[in-house]
Amino acid sequence: MIDKSALRASLRAAREARPPIALPVPSAFLARLKPGLTVASYVPFGGEADPSPFARAAVDAGCVIALPHIVRRSLPMRFLSWATEAALVAGPFGLHQPAENAAELEPDIILTPLVGFDRSGNRIGQGAGYYDRAFLAHPNAWRVGIALSVQQVDSLTPDPWDVPLHAIATESDWITP
């Protein structure tokens, strides 16, 4: 059995040791974009891979951007509308998020930060379960992990509540399990 806490720590250290890397936006992602779709992105922190090239491509394709909004650990994460020039507010855990009065949106695509992943679409997040609960709340959303290749592991054993990804983008690969 994998010790997920130890794996999280080693993957974070490996990720944070790398200089910032711009991820290319794969044509398979671009092909999914249509005007009016809602793409849930995120503002990276703690060495997370930056999804902004994907969000920019979505805006260029006429999509609407939403960002996660968290109030506290016991409440689910919501995706709130964000205009790319709008100011963000400080949230819990060091997050930057839209103000709570922004419109809540139903995401069509969810860009997901990863701590670790395998080629089968299994993922390790920060450990609070926000994205797993969001995936269950939005079962029709296309789930795309955003990571660096150094975060890939050979295999992960998912917990019963883990929801796999449809695709994973790294600086060197587009993985579709």
Backbone as CSV, one residue per row, in Angstrom:
resi,resn,N_x,N_y,N_z,CA_x,CA_y,CA_z,C_x,C_y,C_z
1,MET,0.844,-1.190,0.000,0.000,0.000,0.000,0.880,1.241,0.000
2,ILE,0.532,2.191,-0.813,1.296,3.432,-0.941,0.949,4.366,0.206
3,ASP,1.983,4.938,0.826,1.785,5.967,1.839,1.598,7.286,1.089
4,LYS,0.325,7.712,0.943,0.034,8.895,0.130,0.630,10.163,0.718
5,SER,0.732,10.257,2.028,1.329,11.456,2.637,2.804,11.578,2.263
6,ALA,3.532,10.470,2.345,4.946,10.492,1.989,5.107,10.749,0.492
7,LEU,4.243,10.138,-0.320,4.305,10.356,-1.766,4.011,11.810,-2.096
8,ARG,3.013,12.406,-1.442,2.717,13.827,-1.657,3.949,14.681,-1.359
9,ALA,4.601,14.402,-0.238,5.768,15.201,0.161,6.896,15.081,-0.859
10,SER,7.186,13.874,-1.322,8.293,13.718,-2.272,7.951,14.309,-3.639
11,LEU,6.696,14.170,-4.085,6.300,14.745,-5.369,6.286,16.270,-5.317
12,ARG,5.827,16.845,-4.202,5.867,18.303,-4.058,7.305,18.806,-4.134
13,ALA,8.211,18.112,-3.431,9.615,18.535,-3.431,10.195,18.467,-4.844
14,ALA,9.898,17.407,-5.576,10.407,17.272,-6.950,9.845,18.365,-7.844
15,ARG,8.556,18.656,-7.689,7.910,19.682,-8.518,8.468,21.064,-8.202
16,GLU,8.619,21.364,-6.922,9.065,22.697,-6.523,10.539,22.927,-6.844
17,ALA,11.302,21.853,-7.043,12.714,21.991,-7.378,12.919,22.381,-8.842
18,ARG,11.890,22.233,-9.666,12.000,22.547,-11.092,11.669,24.014,-11.326
19,PRO,12.331,24.650,-12.288,11.957,26.031,-12.622,10.579,26.041,-13.275
20,PRO,9.894,27.176,-13.267,8.578,27.243,-13.912,8.671,26.807,-15.376
21,ILE,7.707,26.024,-15.796,7.678,25.494,-17.158,6.327,25.830,-17.768
22,ALA,6.335,26.388,-18.966,5.081,26.665,-19.669,4.611,25.380,-20.345
23,LEU,3.401,25.010,-20.094,2.838,23.818,-20.708,2.224,24.158,-22.057
24,PRO,2.541,23.388,-23.085,1.896,23.610,-24.381,0.447,23.134,-24.325
25,VAL,-0.402,23.767,-25.096,-1.813,23.385,-25.136,-1.997,22.405,-26.302
26,PRO,-2.320,21.152,-26.008,-2.443,20.146,-27.070,-3.648,20.394,-27.982
27,SER,-3.529,19.974,-29.218,-4.622,20.132,-30.176,-5.874,19.380,-29.726
28,ALA,-5.713,18.282,-28.993,-6.875,17.531,-28.495,-7.679,18.371,-27.504
29,PHE,-6.996,19.215,-26.735,-7.702,20.124,-25.822,-8.394,21.212,-26.631
30,LEU,-7.669,21.815,-27.555,-8.240,22.885,-28.374,-9.483,22.416,-29.131
31,ALA,-9.482,21.172,-29.585,-10.611,20.633,-30.344,-11.879,20.530,-29.498
32,ARG,-11.750,20.464,-28.184,-12.919,20.368,-27.295,-13.557,21.723,-27.009
33,LEU,-12.838,22.795,-27.263,-13.311,24.133,-26.905,-14.352,24.633,-27.896
34,LYS,-15.445,25.172,-27.358,-16.526,25.752,-28.167,-17.008,27.022,-27.467
35,PRO,-17.435,28.026,-28.235,-17.952,29.242,-27.598,-19.077,28.911,-26.611
36,GLY,-19.010,29.548,-25.457,-20.044,29.382,-24.446,-19.776,28.293,-23.422
37,LEU,-18.805,27.405,-23.672,-18.476,26.390,-22.668,-17.877,27.061,-21.442
38,THR,-18.050,26.440,-20.293,-17.431,26.930,-19.068,-16.239,26.044,-18.743
39,VAL,-15.075,26.678,-18.660,-13.844,25.987,-18.301,-13.453,26.430,-16.900
40,ALA,-13.419,25.471,-15.977,-12.976,25.750,-14.613,-11.465,25.601,-14.575
41,SER,-10.784,26.684,-14.268,-9.333,26.682,-14.166,-8.978,26.855,-12.694
42,TYR,-7.773,27.288,-12.397,-7.363,27.568,-11.020,-6.163,28.482,-11.063
43,VAL,-5.898,29.151,-9.949,-4.706,29.978,-9.808,-3.684,29.121,-9.062
44,PRO,-2.551,28.809,-9.686,-1.604,27.890,-9.046,-0.960,28.491,-7.806
45,PHE,-0.647,27.611,-6.863,0.134,28.025,-5.701,0.944,26.821,-5.232
46,GLY,1.981,27.085,-4.469,2.787,26.013,-3.919,3.458,25.149,-4.969
47,GLY,3.855,25.738,-6.099,4.552,24.972,-7.123,3.651,24.205,-8.068
48,GLU,2.330,24.416,-7.998,1.426,23.722,-8.925,1.706,24.163,-10.359
49,ALA,1.501,23.245,-11.292,1.660,23.574,-12.709,0.642,24.658,-13.083
50,ASP,1.066,25.573,-13.920,0.253,26.732,-14.286,-0.690,26.401,-15.453
51,PRO,-2.006,26.494,-15.233,-2.968,26.199,-16.296,-3.280,27.389,-17.189
52,SER,-2.611,28.528,-16.990,-3.016,29.731,-17.719,-2.957,29.594,-19.247
53,PRO,-2.033,28.833,-19.844,-2.110,28.686,-21.310,-3.428,28.016,-21.752
54,PHE,-3.946,27.111,-20.953,-5.206,26.437,-21.266,-6.381,27.398,-21.091
55,ALA,-6.334,28.209,-20.030,-7.395,29.192,-19.800,-7.393,30.255,-20.901
56,ARG,-6.199,30.699,-21.319,-6.113,31.676,-22.406,-6.682,31.107,-23.699
57,ALA,-6.350,29.855,-23.988,-6.884,29.205,-25.190,-8.406,29.109,-25.117
58,ALA,-8.925,28.832,-23.928,-10.375,28.749,-23.748,-11.034,30.105,-23.983
59,VAL,-10.460,31.161,-23.436,-10.999,32.507,-23.643,-10.951,32.861,-25.127
60,ASP,-9.842,32.560,-25.785,-9.708,32.843,-27.220,-10.758,32.099,-28.046
61,ALA,-11.203,30.944,-27.538,-12.221,30.148,-28.245,-13.643,30.562,-27.871
62,GLY,-13.775,31.584,-27.015,-15.102,32.056,-26.640,-15.693,31.367,-25.423
63,CYS,-14.864,30.673,-24.664,-15.339,30.000,-23.451,-15.386,30.982,-22.276
64,VAL,-16.130,30.608,-21.271,-16.239,31.357,-20.021,-15.315,30.682,-19.007
65,ILE,-14.642,31.471,-18.180,-13.736,30.918,-17.171,-14.393,30.998,-15.794
66,ALA,-14.249,29.918,-15.065,-14.663,29.869,-13.662,-13.438,29.457,-12.856
67,LEU,-13.394,29.890,-11.615,-12.325,29.504,-10.704,-12.935,28.905,-9.446
68,PRO,-12.179,28.035,-8.769,-12.687,27.463,-7.521,-12.882,28.535,-6.463
69,HIS,-13.893,28.316,-5.651,-14.149,29.180,-4.498,-14.367,28.264,-3.302
70,ILE,-13.553,28.460,-2.286,-13.623,27.622,-1.088,-13.881,28.527,0.103
71,VAL,-14.785,28.088,0.961,-15.080,28.836,2.177,-14.397,28.167,3.373
72,ARG,-14.635,26.858,3.521,-13.975,26.076,4.568,-14.013,24.605,4.175
73,ARG,-13.203,23.821,4.853,-13.007,22.414,4.500,-14.305,21.616,4.484
74,SER,-15.249,21.939,5.329,-16.480,21.149,5.432,-17.490,21.447,4.316
75,LEU,-17.263,22.511,3.567,-18.183,22.872,2.484,-17.576,22.523,1.134
76,PRO,-18.414,22.156,0.157,-17.865,21.825,-1.160,-17.305,23.053,-1.869
77,MET,-16.385,22.784,-2.755,-15.831,23.824,-3.612,-16.886,24.181,-4.658
78,ARG,-17.024,25.483,-4.927,-17.910,25.942,-6.000,-17.045,26.548,-7.086
79,PHE,-17.574,26.588,-8.300,-16.868,27.236,-9.398,-17.597,28.532,-9.718
80,LEU,-16.896,29.656,-9.518,-17.496,30.972,-9.702,-16.909,31.653,-10.934
81,SER,-17.766,32.395,-11.612,-17.392,33.123,-12.822,-16.240,34.073,-12.528
82,TRP,-15.319,34.160,-13.493,-14.197,35.078,-13.351,-13.852,35.678,-14.703
83,ALA,-13.908,36.989,-14.777,-13.416,37.715,-15.953,-11.910,37.857,-15.756
84,THR,-11.138,37.583,-16.782,-9.692,37.461,-16.616,-9.002,38.706,-16.069
85,GLU,-9.646,39.844,-16.116,-9.038,41.055,-15.566,-9.565,41.384,-14.171
86,ALA,-10.531,40.635,-13.693,-11.145,40.930,-12.397,-10.199,40.587,-11.252
87,ALA,-10.258,41.397,-10.219,-9.430,41.156,-9.043,-9.892,39.880,-8.338
88,LEU,-8.957,39.214,-7.724,-9.261,38.031,-6.931,-9.123,38.388,-5.461
89,VAL,-9.792,37.620,-4.607,-9.719,37.848,-3.170,-8.977,36.687,-2.518
90,ALA,-8.424,36.955,-1.348,-7.724,35.904,-0.607,-8.734,34.925,-0.035
91,GLY,-8.444,33.664,-0.181,-9.293,32.611,0.367,-8.505,31.773,1.354
92,PRO,-9.138,30.752,1.906,-8.424,29.883,2.839,-7.297,29.121,2.142
93,PHE,-6.342,28.658,2.928,-5.228,27.839,2.445,-4.319,28.588,1.471
94,GLY,-4.371,29.913,1.432,-3.531,30.695,0.525,-4.062,30.800,-0.888
95,LEU,-5.318,30.427,-1.106,-5.911,30.475,-2.445,-6.252,31.904,-2.845
96,HIS,-6.247,32.148,-4.153,-6.772,33.382,-4.733,-7.999,32.971,-5.524
97,GLN,-9.129,33.615,-5.229,-10.396,33.175,-5.803,-11.318,34.358,-6.075
98,PRO,-12.354,34.129,-6.896,-13.318,35.204,-7.143,-14.063,35.557,-5.846
99,ALA,-14.591,36.764,-5.806,-15.417,37.175,-4.668,-16.642,36.275,-4.588
100,GLU,-17.135,36.053,-3.384,-18.226,35.095,-3.203,-19.542,35.501,-3.865
101,ASN,-19.667,36.754,-4.290,-20.905,37.166,-4.967,-20.851,36.948,-6.482
102,ALA,-19.751,36.386,-6.998,-19.674,36.061,-8.430,-20.643,34.914,-8.726
103,ALA,-21.106,34.849,-9.949,-22.084,33.824,-10.342,-21.463,32.429,-10.289
104,GLU,-22.233,31.495,-9.734,-21.798,30.096,-9.728,-22.113,29.486,-11.087
105,LEU,-21.142,28.744,-11.637,-21.287,28.166,-12.966,-21.143,26.649,-12.928
106,GLU,-21.747,26.014,-13.912,-21.629,24.565,-14.109,-20.488,24.333,-15.100
107,PRO,-19.360,23.734,-14.659,-18.237,23.573,-15.584,-18.465,22.460,-16.601
108,ASP,-18.015,22.708,-17.823,-17.994,21.695,-18.870,-16.639,20.992,-18.899
109,ILE,-15.605,21.723,-18.521,-14.238,21.204,-18.442,-13.668,21.666,-17.105
110,ILE,-13.022,20.748,-16.388,-12.388,21.110,-15.120,-10.891,20.852,-15.235
111,LEU,-10.102,21.933,-15.217,-8.652,21.835,-15.166,-8.268,21.622,-13.706
112,THR,-7.516,20.581,-13.448,-7.285,20.117,-12.087,-5.805,20.122,-11.735
113,PRO,-5.427,20.788,-10.636,-4.028,20.712,-10.209,-3.749,19.319,-9.638
114,LEU,-2.542,18.852,-9.856,-2.169,17.521,-9.379,-0.927,17.599,-8.506
115,VAL,-0.876,16.716,-7.521,0.366,16.488,-6.792,1.092,15.329,-7.463
116,GLY,0.332,14.308,-7.859,0.891,13.165,-8.562,-0.167,12.503,-9.423
117,PHE,0.286,11.674,-10.377,-0.655,10.989,-11.269,0.026,9.766,-11.871
118,ASP,-0.793,8.859,-12.413,-0.265,7.762,-13.216,-0.922,7.800,-14.593
119,ARG,-0.452,6.982,-15.499,-0.946,7.010,-16.883,-2.349,6.418,-17.015
120,SER,-2.900,5.885,-15.936,-4.263,5.350,-15.950,-5.294,6.408,-15.574
121,GLY,-4.832,7.637,-15.309,-5.754,8.715,-14.960,-6.015,8.839,-13.474
122,ASN,-5.329,8.052,-12.660,-5.453,8.194,-11.214,-4.620,9.391,-10.778
123,ARG,-5.061,10.032,-9.715,-4.402,11.254,-9.278,-4.287,11.315,-7.766
124,ILE,-3.332,12.096,-7.333,-3.221,12.482,-5.931,-3.307,13.995,-5.917
125,GLY,-4.213,14.506,-5.101,-4.340,15.946,-4.920,-3.726,16.352,-3.593
126,GLN,-4.127,17.517,-3.120,-3.589,18.027,-1.861,-4.073,17.231,-0.647
127,GLY,-5.145,16.469,-0.819,-5.589,15.602,0.266,-6.877,16.013,0.951
128,ALA,-7.478,17.111,0.545,-8.715,17.557,1.197,-9.969,17.031,0.498
129,GLY,-9.836,16.457,-0.691,-10.972,15.870,-1.399,-11.859,16.844,-2.144
130,TYR,-11.444,18.104,-2.268,-12.293,19.095,-2.946,-12.590,18.712,-4.389
131,TYR,-11.562,18.309,-5.120,-11.787,17.992,-6.531,-12.565,16.691,-6.703
132,ASP,-12.321,15.702,-5.855,-13.114,14.469,-5.952,-14.597,14.773,-5.742
133,ARG,-14.904,15.612,-4.768,-16.310,15.983,-4.536,-16.861,16.819,-5.687
134,ALA,-16.023,17.689,-6.256,-16.463,18.493,-7.413,-16.737,17.592,-8.614
135,PHE,-15.893,16.590,-8.821,-16.115,15.661,-9.934,-17.440,14.931,-9.778
136,LEU,-17.769,14.539,-8.553,-19.054,13.859,-8.313,-20.230,14.814,-8.516
137,ALA,-20.044,16.074,-8.147,-21.114,17.066,-8.305,-21.304,17.473,-9.769
138,HIS,-20.272,17.300,-10.583,-20.315,17.682,-12.008,-19.863,16.492,-12.856
139,PRO,-20.648,15.413,-12.853,-20.198,14.169,-13.496,-20.005,14.264,-15.010
140,ASN,-20.610,15.238,-15.655,-20.483,15.347,-17.112,-19.312,16.218,-17.548
141,ALA,-18.612,16.810,-16.588,-17.462,17.663,-16.931,-16.279,16.797,-17.369
142,TRP,-15.547,17.299,-18.348,-14.334,16.634,-18.828,-13.214,17.017,-17.866
143,ARG,-12.590,16.030,-17.220,-11.612,16.239,-16.159,-10.187,16.142,-16.725
144,VAL,-9.475,17.277,-16.680,-8.127,17.349,-17.251,-7.142,17.729,-16.153
145,GLY,-6.209,16.838,-15.859,-5.162,17.122,-14.894,-4.061,17.948,-15.538
146,ILE,-3.524,18.898,-14.779,-2.425,19.755,-15.234,-1.246,19.493,-14.293
147,ALA,-0.122,19.046,-14.863,1.013,18.647,-14.022,2.312,18.771,-14.799
148,LEU,3.395,18.509,-14.107,4.708,18.384,-14.729,5.042,16.902,-14.808
149,SER,5.833,16.525,-15.788,6.151,15.111,-15.980,6.839,14.495,-14.759
150,VAL,7.561,15.294,-13.994,8.239,14.797,-12.801,7.239,14.298,-11.744
151,GLN,5.976,14.650,-11.876,4.952,14.247,-10.924,4.340,12.875,-11.249
152,GLN,4.731,12.307,-12.376,4.180,11.007,-12.768,4.821,9.896,-11.941
153,VAL,3.995,8.949,-11.491,4.458,7.750,-10.807,4.013,6.541,-11.626
154,ASP,4.619,5.413,-11.367,4.291,4.215,-12.140,2.842,3.797,-11.974
155,SER,2.370,3.800,-10.735,1.018,3.309,-10.482,0.498,3.858,-9.167
156,LEU,-0.780,4.184,-9.138,-1.465,4.600,-7.920,-2.643,3.660,-7.691
157,THR,-2.898,3.369,-6.443,-4.078,2.587,-6.095,-5.133,3.569,-5.621
158,PRO,-6.183,3.767,-6.422,-7.196,4.757,-6.020,-8.001,4.291,-4.817
159,ASP,-8.397,5.250,-4.008,-9.343,4.978,-2.933,-10.734,4.912,-3.538
160,PRO,-11.712,4.342,-2.819,-13.065,4.200,-3.389,-13.688,5.524,-3.831
161,TRP,-13.314,6.626,-3.231,-13.912,7.926,-3.554,-13.150,8.660,-4.662
162,ASP,-12.010,8.151,-5.075,-11.223,8.814,-6.109,-11.899,8.701,-7.472
163,VAL,-11.947,9.811,-8.174,-12.539,9.864,-9.512,-11.394,10.068,-10.504
164,PRO,-11.253,9.184,-11.498,-10.132,9.313,-12.435,-10.306,10.480,-13.402
165,LEU,-9.192,10.869,-13.987,-9.163,11.944,-14.970,-9.424,11.391,-16.368
166,HIS,-9.949,12.256,-17.239,-10.112,11.894,-18.647,-8.828,12.113,-19.439
167,ALA,-8.014,13.079,-18.999,-6.768,13.401,-19.693,-5.830,14.103,-18.715
168,ILE,-4.540,14.049,-19.045,-3.518,14.723,-18.243,-2.570,15.428,-19.203
169,ALA,-2.309,16.702,-18.922,-1.372,17.492,-19.731,-0.119,17.754,-18.907
170,THR,1.030,17.491,-19.514,2.313,17.867,-18.920,3.083,18.671,-19.966
171,GLU,4.283,19.098,-19.610,5.091,19.853,-20.561,5.559,18.978,-21.722
172,SER,5.479,17.660,-21.574,6.008,16.780,-22.612,4.992,15.760,-23.155
173,ASP,3.779,15.747,-22.610,2.881,14.668,-22.987,1.416,15.064,-22.817
174,TRP,0.571,14.447,-23.621,-0.892,14.524,-23.478,-1.340,13.075,-23.278
175,ILE,-1.803,12.778,-22.096,-2.120,11.407,-21.714,-3.635,11.245,-21.677
176,THR,-4.133,10.267,-22.403,-5.554,9.924,-22.343,-5.672,8.455,-21.968
177,PRO,-6.025,8.201,-20.722,-6.096,6.802,-20.238,-7.117,5.975,-21.011
